[in-house]
Amino acid sequence: MRVIARKTLRDFWTRHADAEQPLKAWYQEAVTSTWLTPNDIIQRYHSADIIPGNRVVFNIKNNDYRLIVKIHYNTRTVYVRFVGTHREYDKVDAKTI
């Protein structure tokens, strides 16, 4: 998969150093994966939430942080839409961000 906006991840782990390794691991796994359907994601990430608009919510660092991505399965592109704490996550609409 092609992941757009690695800078968003890097900016986040600059502010939250404990998220750096988990986000790097997620990124590395994403770029080496081929997700053709939401089921491909659920098979690997059992706690991921598939939501409308081709969005997926991943739990990062044992659910300390949330990552929302929008996936274009046909072009194998993952767009990072949001990464944040639970408090920050509660303030966004995951379906439209």
Contacts in CASP RR format, 6 or more apart in sequence:
PFRMAT RR
TARGET T0000
AUTHOR 0000-0000-0000
METHOD contacts of the structure
MODEL  1
MRVIARKTLRDFWTRHADAEQPLKAWYQEAVTSTWLTPNDIIQRYHSADI
IPGNRVVFNIKNNDYRLIVKIHYNTRTVYVRFVGTHREYDKVDAKTI
1 30 0 8 1.000
1 31 0 8 1.000
1 33 0 8 1.000
1 34 0 8 1.000
1 35 0 8 1.000
1 71 0 8 1.000
1 76 0 8 1.000
1 77 0 8 1.000
1 78 0 8 1.000
2 31 0 8 1.000
2 75 0 8 1.000
2 76 0 8 1.000
2 77 0 8 1.000
2 78 0 8 1.000
3 27 0 8 1.000
3 30 0 8 1.000
3 31 0 8 1.000
3 77 0 8 1.000
3 78 0 8 1.000
3 80 0 8 1.000
4 77 0 8 1.000
4 78 0 8 1.000
4 79 0 8 1.000
4 80 0 8 1.000
5 79 0 8 1.000
5 80 0 8 1.000
6 27 0 8 1.000
6 80 0 8 1.000
8 80 0 8 1.000
8 83 0 8 1.000
9 23 0 8 1.000
9 24 0 8 1.000
9 27 0 8 1.000
9 67 0 8 1.000
9 80 0 8 1.000
9 83 0 8 1.000
12 19 0 8 1.000
12 23 0 8 1.000
12 65 0 8 1.000
12 83 0 8 1.000
12 84 0 8 1.000
13 19 0 8 1.000
13 20 0 8 1.000
13 23 0 8 1.000
13 24 0 8 1.000
16 65 0 8 1.000
16 84 0 8 1.000
16 85 0 8 1.000
18 61 0 8 1.000
18 64 0 8 1.000
19 60 0 8 1.000
19 61 0 8 1.000
19 64 0 8 1.000
19 65 0 8 1.000
19 83 0 8 1.000
22 60 0 8 1.000
22 61 0 8 1.000
22 65 0 8 1.000
23 60 0 8 1.000
23 67 0 8 1.000
23 83 0 8 1.000
26 58 0 8 1.000
26 60 0 8 1.000
26 67 0 8 1.000
29 44 0 8 1.000
30 78 0 8 1.000
33 40 0 8 1.000
33 44 0 8 1.000
34 40 0 8 1.000
34 76 0 8 1.000
35 41 0 8 1.000
35 71 0 8 1.000
35 73 0 8 1.000
35 76 0 8 1.000
35 78 0 8 1.000
36 73 0 8 1.000
37 73 0 8 1.000
38 50 0 8 1.000
38 56 0 8 1.000
41 48 0 8 1.000
41 50 0 8 1.000
41 56 0 8 1.000
41 71 0 8 1.000
42 48 0 8 1.000
42 50 0 8 1.000
45 58 0 8 1.000
47 58 0 8 1.000
47 59 0 8 1.000
47 63 0 8 1.000
48 56 0 8 1.000
48 57 0 8 1.000
48 58 0 8 1.000
48 59 0 8 1.000
49 56 0 8 1.000
49 57 0 8 1.000
50 56 0 8 1.000
51 57 0 8 1.000
51 94 0 8 1.000
51 95 0 8 1.000
52 95 0 8 1.000
53 70 0 8 1.000
53 95 0 8 1.000
54 70 0 8 1.000
54 71 0 8 1.000
54 72 0 8 1.000
54 73 0 8 1.000
55 68 0 8 1.000
55 69 0 8 1.000
55 70 0 8 1.000
55 71 0 8 1.000
55 81 0 8 1.000
55 94 0 8 1.000
55 95 0 8 1.000
55 97 0 8 1.000
56 68 0 8 1.000
56 69 0 8 1.000
56 71 0 8 1.000
57 66 0 8 1.000
57 67 0 8 1.000
57 68 0 8 1.000
57 94 0 8 1.000
58 66 0 8 1.000
58 67 0 8 1.000
58 68 0 8 1.000
58 69 0 8 1.000
59 65 0 8 1.000
59 66 0 8 1.000
59 67 0 8 1.000
60 66 0 8 1.000
60 67 0 8 1.000
60 83 0 8 1.000
64 85 0 8 1.000
64 86 0 8 1.000
65 83 0 8 1.000
65 84 0 8 1.000
65 85 0 8 1.000
65 86 0 8 1.000
66 82 0 8 1.000
66 83 0 8 1.000
66 84 0 8 1.000
66 85 0 8 1.000
66 86 0 8 1.000
66 88 0 8 1.000
66 89 0 8 1.000
67 80 0 8 1.000
67 82 0 8 1.000
67 83 0 8 1.000
67 84 0 8 1.000
68 80 0 8 1.000
68 81 0 8 1.000
68 82 0 8 1.000
68 83 0 8 1.000
68 89 0 8 1.000
68 92 0 8 1.000
68 94 0 8 1.000
68 97 0 8 1.000
69 78 0 8 1.000
69 79 0 8 1.000
69 80 0 8 1.000
69 81 0 8 1.000
70 78 0 8 1.000
70 79 0 8 1.000
70 81 0 8 1.000
71 77 0 8 1.000
71 78 0 8 1.000
71 79 0 8 1.000
72 79 0 8 1.000
81 97 0 8 1.000
82 88 0 8 1.000
82 89 0 8 1.000
82 92 0 8 1.000
82 94 0 8 1.000
82 97 0 8 1.000
END
